[in-house]
Amino acid sequence: MTNKKIDRNKTVKLATAGLLTAVVILFQFIGASIKFGIFSVSLVLIPIVIGASLCGKGVSTWLGFVFGAVVLLSGDASVFLAINPVGTIITVLVKGTFAGFVGGLAFELLKKLNTYLAVIIAAILVPVTNTGVFLIGCRLFFFDTIKEWGTGLGFENVFTYMVVGLVGMNFIFELAVNIVLSPSVVGVVKMLSKKRN
């Protein structure tokens, strides 16, 4: 590869990362207004998967961190901030960042095998990781409060409440949207990129 081509690739990657960062911020603020129970819909996971597929795990990890930071700034975590501010900050930043990293790593490991499969696996792992780390954070930092919420809603088992009542519908929506939209968007972007070259 020539130096000119390498510089162009870096510029395109940087511009793509910047554009996806703006999309993450926009999607988080839009998603914050769409609620399932006390949680908002996380449309922002789609650009994280797209970032993993187009730019690699460094960019997807960054996008996950931005997602976490915007969740904190948007007031979307205010219920948890009132209970345990440090636990909330740790949980929210780690879940987003780690979800981006896992999605990027999965895509990187599988792309030589099959790019389409790599995008689908990343689209599955990003919401699974995001929700999984959230549940771990709930157990570590908010368990007593969540137990009270579950009992108040008639759940005998706090873990059933956490999975079914706390994250159930939100997770299913995020997973379905990611599996459908992420591979489609990545496919269109790569097709347009090939036509341009």
C-alpha distance (Angstrom), angle and dihedral (degrees) to the residues before:
residue distance angle dihedral
M1 . . .
T2 3.76 . .
N3 3.80 122.7 .
K4 3.80 89.5 -113.2
K5 3.83 91.4 55.7
I6 3.84 91.6 46.3
D7 3.83 91.0 50.3
R8 3.82 90.2 48.3
N9 3.83 91.1 50.3
K10 3.82 91.1 50.3
T11 3.79 91.0 48.3
V12 3.81 92.4 49.5
K13 3.81 91.0 47.6
L14 3.82 91.8 49.2
A15 3.82 92.2 47.1
T16 3.82 90.9 47.5
A17 3.82 90.8 49.3
G18 3.81 90.4 50.1
L19 3.79 93.0 48.4
L20 3.83 92.1 47.3
T21 3.82 90.1 48.5
A22 3.81 88.9 56.8
V23 3.82 90.2 46.9
V24 3.83 90.8 51.0
I25 3.80 90.6 52.9
L26 3.81 92.8 45.9
F27 3.82 94.2 45.4
Q28 3.81 92.0 48.9
F29 3.79 92.8 52.9
I30 3.83 91.5 45.4
G31 3.81 92.1 44.3
A32 3.82 91.1 49.4
S33 3.79 88.4 69.1
I34 3.84 94.0 53.8
K35 3.80 108.5 76.0
F36 3.80 136.3 -167.8
G37 3.79 102.1 -172.9
I38 3.80 108.7 -47.1
F39 3.81 93.6 -23.0
S40 3.77 130.9 81.0
V41 3.77 126.0 -132.4
S42 3.77 113.0 -96.6
L43 3.81 105.2 -137.2
V44 3.79 86.5 157.6
L45 3.79 92.7 81.8
I46 3.82 89.5 75.6
P47 3.84 95.9 66.0
I48 3.81 88.9 44.5
V49 3.82 89.8 58.9
I50 3.81 90.4 43.4
G51 3.82 89.4 51.2
A52 3.81 90.4 50.5
S53 3.81 90.8 50.7
L54 3.79 98.5 44.0
C55 3.81 103.6 31.4
G56 3.81 109.4 17.7
K57 3.78 138.0 -115.1
G58 3.81 95.8 -53.4
V59 3.80 91.1 62.6
S60 3.82 94.6 40.0
T61 3.82 89.8 50.7
W62 3.81 89.4 50.6
L63 3.82 91.0 48.6
G64 3.81 89.9 50.6
F65 3.80 90.0 52.4
V66 3.82 91.1 49.2
F67 3.81 88.5 50.2
G68 3.81 90.1 54.4
A69 3.79 93.2 46.6
V70 3.81 92.1 50.0
V71 3.83 91.2 48.4
L72 3.80 87.4 57.1
L73 3.81 93.7 45.0
S74 3.81 96.0 43.9
G75 3.79 94.0 59.4
D76 3.79 90.6 -117.1
A77 3.80 89.9 127.2
S78 3.81 95.9 44.3
V79 3.82 94.5 115.4
F80 3.79 90.3 57.5
L81 3.81 95.0 38.6
A82 3.81 88.3 60.4
I83 3.82 90.5 54.9
N84 3.82 101.7 41.6
P85 3.83 118.3 -6.7
V86 3.83 96.6 -172.9
G87 3.81 92.8 45.3
T88 3.80 90.1 48.8
I89 3.80 94.3 50.3
I90 3.81 92.0 47.6
T91 3.80 93.8 46.3
V92 3.79 96.3 45.3
L93 3.81 96.6 45.4
V94 3.81 94.7 42.6
K95 3.80 95.3 46.7
G96 3.80 94.0 52.4
T97 3.79 96.3 40.4
F98 3.79 94.6 45.3
A99 3.82 92.3 45.8
G100 3.82 89.2 54.5
F101 3.79 91.9 47.5
V102 3.82 94.3 48.1
G103 3.81 92.0 47.6
G104 3.79 91.5 49.2
L105 3.79 93.4 46.1
A106 3.81 92.5 48.8
F107 3.80 91.6 50.2
E108 3.81 91.6 47.0
L109 3.82 92.6 50.7
L110 3.82 95.5 46.1
K111 3.82 104.9 35.0
K112 3.83 94.7 90.3
L113 3.80 89.9 52.2
N114 3.82 95.0 49.2
T115 3.81 126.9 -26.9
Y116 3.81 94.8 -152.7
L117 3.81 91.7 50.8
A118 3.82 89.9 46.9
V119 3.83 91.1 55.3
I120 3.82 92.1 47.9
I121 3.82 92.8 49.1
A122 3.82 90.3 48.0
A123 3.83 88.9 47.9
I124 3.81 88.8 54.7
L125 3.80 97.6 42.4
V126 3.81 97.2 49.2
P127 3.84 96.0 62.5
V128 3.82 92.2 35.8
T129 3.81 90.7 53.8
N130 3.81 93.4 42.1
T131 3.81 92.1 51.7
G132 3.80 94.2 39.3
V133 3.80 93.7 54.2
F134 3.81 89.4 44.8
L135 3.81 90.0 55.1
I136 3.81 91.0 47.9
G137 3.81 89.1 50.7
C138 3.81 89.6 49.5
R139 3.78 90.3 53.1
L140 3.81 94.0 46.2
F141 3.80 101.1 41.3
F142 3.81 111.1 16.8
F143 3.80 107.4 28.0
D144 3.81 99.0 122.0
T145 3.80 93.1 48.2
I146 3.80 92.9 45.7
K147 3.80 89.8 48.6
E148 3.83 88.7 55.2
W149 3.82 91.0 48.7
G150 3.81 91.6 50.2
T151 3.79 93.7 47.0
G152 3.80 90.2 48.6
L153 3.80 89.3 54.5
G154 3.81 93.4 48.6
F155 3.81 100.0 -100.3
E156 3.80 112.2 143.4
N157 3.80 93.4 -166.4
V158 3.81 119.5 53.4
F159 3.82 92.8 -153.7
T160 3.81 90.8 54.2
Y161 3.80 88.2 51.8
M162 3.82 91.7 48.5
V163 3.81 93.3 51.9
V164 3.81 101.2 34.1
G165 3.79 104.7 25.7
L166 3.79 102.5 30.0
V167 3.81 106.0 38.1
G168 3.81 107.8 2.4
M169 3.81 106.4 103.4
N170 3.79 93.9 29.0
F171 3.81 91.5 53.7
I172 3.81 93.8 47.1
F173 3.82 91.0 50.0
E174 3.83 93.0 47.3
L175 3.80 92.5 47.3
A176 3.82 94.4 47.9
V177 3.81 94.1 46.3
N178 3.80 91.6 47.2
I179 3.81 94.2 49.1
V180 3.81 92.1 49.5
L181 3.81 103.2 37.8
S182 3.81 106.0 32.6
P183 3.83 97.5 61.0
S184 3.82 90.4 42.4
V185 3.81 94.1 52.4
V186 3.82 93.4 43.8
G187 3.82 90.0 48.9
V188 3.81 92.5 51.3
V189 3.82 93.2 46.3
K190 3.82 92.4 49.4
M191 3.82 91.8 46.5
L192 3.82 91.3 51.1
S193 3.79 90.4 46.3
K194 3.83 91.2 53.8
K195 3.80 92.0 48.7
R196 3.81 90.4 51.5
N197 3.80 92.9 51.6
